[in-house]
């Protein structure tokens, strides 16, 4: 029998399980964040780093010593912040970095192929190698999968259930030779998933082909938050309603119905050339905080209140993310958790 992480007792933990560290890559790509936007994004990073470092290590990828000195000068304290000189094309470490798994005794890493969301951005393809450099830096056992997958396209409760979307994982620009069942087999073998909840599509304006971390996320072992659009004339209304209906009839790995909490979408944010894929679902759960995207929106306070009830043992840190979603991503997209043993 071929040894896979699953046969060795490994599984992908839930995000709320204890972390050893969070990985981030410092922003610098002018195509993603042009002048006027990049400065705001840098301040978002500083706020995230300072909040996360209160409860875990922060491993930050920077290109060089000059960048390290710049970031260090912006931080109130560098306690628990560790700089690594790894050159990256862009910030989306959730998608090109390693995905960590654990068993009773050990942590290991799985490395998937990053093809820039279906070869959309040639200049970002080299981050597949950046992700491998991070993978090797961990000094943990490495399992290479040889198939395309981004971390933002999956979400798990840590017990074997996975939420994902057909729009992304079954897209011909990812793994065209693999069937749905074959993809599930890879996800079971490398991440320990035994139960799959397939949603349909993602948000308008999302260039990742429907990453699930913008639409539905586990918040505990049996509860999922799901974005809904209240305006029936909005292009996201039908898609999100269909996903919500799927989740209401979904079962977990033990055959139990899942609790589904509807979360209202923020108001449409548009710039001249496109709509931004703004969503409250793109949050990140740290050891001591939850980093929650907000948008200077009428629903911000309502969503913060919901999250305070969902995570009573963590501080809810609301961060205005309009500048971040300008670059086609959010807080979850730029973070990757490394679990503790």
Order of alpha helices (4+ residues) and beta strands (2+ residues): beta-alpha-beta-alpha-beta-alpha-beta-beta-alpha-alpha-beta-beta-beta-alpha-alpha-alpha-beta-beta-beta-alpha-beta-beta-beta-beta-beta-alpha-beta-alpha-beta
